[in-house]
Amino acid sequence: METVTTALGGTLIAQAGFRQRMGRVATVALTMSAAAPDLDGVLRLRDTAFYLSHHRGITHSFVGGAFLALLLAAIFYRFSTYKHYWRLAGICYLGILFHIVTDLFTSYGTKVFLPFTDHRFAWDILFIIDIFFTGIIVSGVILAYCWRSRSIQIGRIALTLLAAYILMAAVSHQMALVRLRDQVQRERLPVNKLAVFPRPFSPLHWSGVVATGDATYQNYFSILDRQDQPFRVYQPPRNNPFLRQAEQVDLVALFRRFARFPVVTLRQDRDGPVVEYFDLQFAHIQGRRPFLLEVAFDQKGKPRFAGFVRR
């Protein structure tokens, strides 16, 4: 999830009993620790490729998060009046775990088991910005501060509602998978793999993606739809010399390691051919292609540019 929501989630957890027992330091520690794993977001200042390689890496792993919790606890121990280090470490790790788990609900992928494996895990349940998820957290925090005498009950009720919403989204995800599998079976597509990804603003709307040996298919649908929604078909260019050259570029190798459903297209620019790579796991909004990679050639067929662009 995005950083503001996870930070406020830490604030909400603090209202469920920690602030009342430990004082203000619990709120500050849980809020900051719930945001802390996204410190690796500064990697994007270097370049997108470095960001893709390392974002949601060691700071988002269970082991790396534990060391981060120990560091944060040491800071709070030094600069606060609360002198129970291991309790501080415990609540800092709780905030970090909240961040890690909520990131797992999204589709980006999180390396939770670093340094043992760099495999990215993603549960594809929630969009990275979910107004209902954030709304429950914000409402709980506001009510807890406005009605302090009932803050523990409010905090726990809000966390229960949050868990119920996540469960509802998980059920919707499974229903969407069933819908997609049924459509694939009816259309007799030779599936290599498939997935459904959450779309913005509604836990009922999904993007279905199917990869076969020859093409990749995508459609958008609601679990309330009665009719199958048509697929858009992406077929890679065949036996193309520019594609063969592009596949030798290091950035393309990095992109293919990261992408779950890569799509390759070829277009003619005024300066020469351009090979484009994008990942359908991020194509939640029609027309938007985050992490779009271009390898461009001049009119003589020589590479002139390779990099991520915004489009």
N, C-alpha and C positions, 0 to 999 in steps of 0.2 A: 504494500500500500504506500501511498505518498507520505512523506515525512510528517507533515502537520497532523494527519489523522493518527499515526502511530504515537506521536508525542502526546496528543490529547488522550489517547487510549491509556497511556501511562498515568496521566492525571486522574482519569476515571478510576483506575485500579486503586490509586492512593485513597480515594474517597470511600472505598469499600471496607475500611478498617485500619489501614496502615497509618494514615495521617492522624487518626484519632489516638493511636497508641504511641507513635514515634514523633509526632509533631510535624512541622512544616518541612523538615528535611526529607521526609518520605515522599511528599508531593514533588519536590524539586528533583530528588534522585530518580524517582520512577518516570517523571516526564522526560528528563534528559537522557536517561538510559534507553527509554523506548524510542528515542530519535537517534541515538548514538551510532547504530550500525550504518546509517546513511552518510556517515563521514566519508565513506569511500566515493560519494558522489562528486567529490572534488576531482576525481580521476578524469571526468569529462572535460575539465579545463585543459588537460593535455591534448587529447584527441579522442574521437569516437571509438576508434579501434581499441585503444588502451582501456577505455571505459567498458566496452563489450567484453573484453578479456577478463577484467578483474572486478567489475561491479557485482554486488551481492556475492562476494567472495569470502575472504577470511573473517571479516567483521560480521558476516551473516551466518557463520557456522557455529555449531554448538560449542566447539572447542575454542575458537577465536573469541566468541561472545563471552565465554567464561573469563578469559584473560582481560577482555575489555571491562567486564564487571569489576574485577579486582582493581583495575586502574582507577575507574570512576569512584569506587568505594574509598580508595586511598585519598582521592581529592576531597570527597565530602567529609571524610574523617578529619582531614587537616583543616578545613575551612569552616566546619560547623561545630556546634556545641555538642552534637550527638557523638558519643565515643564508644559505640559498639560496632567495631569494624565488620565483623562477619555478618551482622544483621544488615548493615549497609550493603555489603557484597551480595547478600541474598536478594534484597529488593532490586538492586541494580541488574542482577541476572534475570530476575522476573520481568523487568521492563524490556530487556534485550530479547528474551524468549518471546514476549508478546510481539515484538517487531518481526522476529524471524518467522513465527508461525503465520502472522497475517500476510507476510510476503509470500509464503508458500501457497496461500489461497489464490494468488494471481498467476498469470501465464508467463511471466518473464523468465523464471527459473532461478533457483537459489542453491548455492553450493553449501548445503548445510553440514556436510560431512568432511569438509576440508579439515586437516590436510590429508586425510586418508583417501579421499576420492574427490575429483573435481566435477563429478556428474551434477547436472542441474536438475533439481526436483521442482515440479510445478503441478498444482492440483487443479488449476483452470476453473476455479469456482467463482471468483469475484473479479470485476474490472479494477484496474489499479486505482481509479477514483470512483468510489461508490457512494452516491449521495445518501443512501439509506444507512449504510454502515457508519459513515461519518456523522449522519444526523442523530443516530442513537447515542453515539459517544458525546457529541456536543450537548445534546439535550440533557444527558445524565450529569455532565459536569456543571452546566448552568443551574439545574435544579438542586444539585448537592450544595452548591455555594449559596443559593438563595434560601434554602431550607436546611440550615446546618444541623438543626436538632434531629433531622431524619437522614443525614448524609450517608450513613452506613447503609441503611435500607435502600436509599435511592441508588447508590453506587452498585449494590449487588443486584438490584432489579434491572438496572441498565445493562450490566454485564450478562445477566441471564437473557435479556432480550437480544443482545448482540449474538450470543451463542445460538439462540433460536433462529435468528436471521441467517446466520452462516449455515445452519442445518437445512433451512428452506432452500438456500442457494445450492447446496450440495445435492438435494433431492431434484431440483430443477436441472442441474447439470446432468444427473443420471438419466432423467427423462429425455433431455436433449440428445444424449448419446444414443438412446434407444430409437428416437425418431430418425436420427441420421443413419444408423445401421439399417433400419427398415427401408429407408429410401434407397440406400446403396444396394441392398438386396433386390429391391424391385427393379432397379435400373441395371442390375447385373454388372456392376463395376468390379474389376479385379483389384481389390483393395490390398495395398501394402501396409498402410496405416491410416488412421483417421483420428480426429479430435474435434471437440467443440470448445469454443472460446467465448467467454462472457463479453457482452456488448455494453456500452455505457447506458446508464439511467434506468435499467430494468433487469431484474434477475430472471425474467422470463424470455429474454431475447438473446439469441446465440448466433455465432458464426460457425458454420460447419465446414471442415476442411478434410478432403480425402486425397491421399496420394496413391496413384497407381504406377505401374511401370512406365507408362507413356506420358502421363499428364498429371496435373494437380487440379482439383475441383474445389470450388468454394460457393457456399450459398449463405443467405441470412434468413433466419426464421424465428418464430416464437413457438414455444411448446404448446400454445393454444391454437396454432395453425391446423386447419383440417386438411389442407392440400400441401403436397410437396412443393417446395420452392425451387425454381430452376437453378442449376449450377452454372457458374461461370467457369470456363475451362481454360487453363493455362498450359500451353504446350511449348516445351523448350525448342529453340531453333536447332535444326539437325545439320550435322556435317558442315558447320560454319567455321571458317578459319579464324574469325575474330573471337568466337566463343572459345576455341581451343587456346588462343593466346591469352584470353582473359583468365582462363582456369589456371594458368601458371603464376598469376599474381598472388603474392603473399596475403594481401587483404582478402582476396576471394577465399583462400583456404581458411582464414580466420572466420569469415562470415559463415562458411559451410559448417564449421565446427559448432557455431552458435545457433544457427537457424534450425528450426524444427520442420518447417514446410517451405523450403526455398523455392522461389520462382525466378526464372531467367527470361528476360525479354531482350529483343534487339530492335533498336530504332535508328533512323538516319537523322543525324544532326547536320546543320549547315557546315560544320567543320569536319564531319566524318561520322563513321558508325559509332554507336554507343551501346555497350552491353550493360543491362541493368539487372541488379539482384535485389530482391526484397523477400521478406518472410511473411507468409500469410497468417502466422500466429498474431501479428500486430495489425492486420488489416481489419480492425473492428469497425472502422468508419469508412464508408465508401469514398474513394478518392484520396485517402490519406495513406502514405507509405512511410512510416518511421523506419529509421535505419536503412535508408535506400543507398545502395552501393553502386557506383558507376565506374566502368572502365571504358574510357573514350579513346578513339583512334583518330589520326589525321587522315587526310584524303589519300595518302600514300600507304595507309595501313599500319603506321607505326604508333605505338601507345603514346598518348600525350597527357593522360590524367587517370589517376585511380584514387578514389576516395569516397567517403560518405557525404551525401548532400541532403539538403532539406527541400522537399517538394510537396 
